[in-house]
């Protein structure tokens, strides 16, 4: 029997740190909500949903690896940064190791995605390739999205629309208006995680010439953006109920209204490293909202 050494365990912990597990609810949320709609329409396919979930997680992890490496290469990340520890800039993982990890992670996404292509159509191949390219282009390449105020749009599109509608499509073999609508709160609330991150880093990003949407519109407007995303997410529930799924359970996420009020209040009161707490709470809020929405649609 092979036993892991303490060094092996330490390396595993390092890679878990680099994968940023606190961001992974962003990978689960669209798959859960898209699959819930498939259940509602009696088209749920467990294996397809599972493969979609694994691909979503790997795309999130791969994007995090790219972000870790290229923020270091761009000189944006520094050891004294306000946010959580980054693996490459801290010297915990070498740039070469991270490059190999990026290639391996996205290679697995591509290979697993081929199964979904076989099950559906070539459109899924195109969507998969675009998702991988976007994950890399988020902070890498000649025009990194996160450095040109396109990060929010990237997250909304790929973790909202593409993730949710795509998950529904690989099970039902169609895309419809309701699948698009339920993807809006998923994408908006996941985008809010980035909004808090960029709000915290406004000063650092200005110094490093990283142009985020928060840098362009300023702190006040960024806080308004955060609040509006939450309000829109709750409003979508009423549209879904009155026009597509007339079940009271669709309103399950409304139990989070007090939590939403607290988050909006906190975003106006906190600054600097204090925003790290709101970052974590925003991720939890996003995950629970999506889970409740999924349950409300499915049951």
Phi, psi and omega in degrees: 000131181273127179254139178284136175278165179298329178293320177299316180296321179297319179295320178299317179297323178297316181290328174295320176300315181294330181284347179055070184304333180293343179270350187293336173305334177295336179275326182285319189306306183295328180289319179296314183290317177298320179291325178299319178293324176297320176297315180301325181263015177057038180232018182295132177232108189303311184296317178298319179295319180296315179297319178298321180294314180298317178298318180297317179297315182294324176295319178297314180295316179299319178296320177296320178297315179299316180299316180299313183291310189279336171295327175292313182294327178283349182081011181285319179276136175227158184300331182267021183300155181287329184280183180299162182299134174257140189291315186286312182296334179276354180080010181284327178226136182283155177304322180295316178299319181293323177299316178298319181297321179297313181298313182296317182297311181288334175295319177296320178301313182297314182294317178294323180297332179299329177297317180292326176297315178300322182284335186237251182220174179292346176300325180292327176297315179298314180297319180296316179296317178297323179295318179294315179299317181294321179298322178284317184288353180302316177230359182247175176086180184289340182220071182300126186301317183294341182264358181230037174061024181251003181299316180299316180295320178302312182295315180300316183290308190274327178266349176256280186297304184296313182297314184283307181295321179297318178298317178296319183296318184288354177251324183257346182063029174206161174234138182222179186295321182293326177294326176291316183297316183288346177281342183295308178296326178300308182292319183296318183284327174291322177299328179298333175298315178293323180301315179295317179302314182287328176296315179298322188263012184309309184294315178299316183294322178299315180297323184266011180058033174264109186268098175264168177299323179298322178297320182288312188268345177089171185296314184299311181293328178294321177294322177295318177303316180300312182294317180297321179300320179292316181297317179299320181300319178288324181295325180301328180303319182291321178296315180298318182293310187285336185244343187227313184230086184283062177238133183299334182294343177300335182273007179309319180299345180296341178293347180270003182305316178297321177298318179297318179299316180297317180297315180296320178297318181294321183296334179273345185255336187258160177205169177058223182295340177299335181289344177299323178295317179293327177301312179296318180293325178295320177296318178295316179301315179301315182294315182292320178301312182295321179295316178295321177297317179298315179297316181297325179282322188281323188280000000 
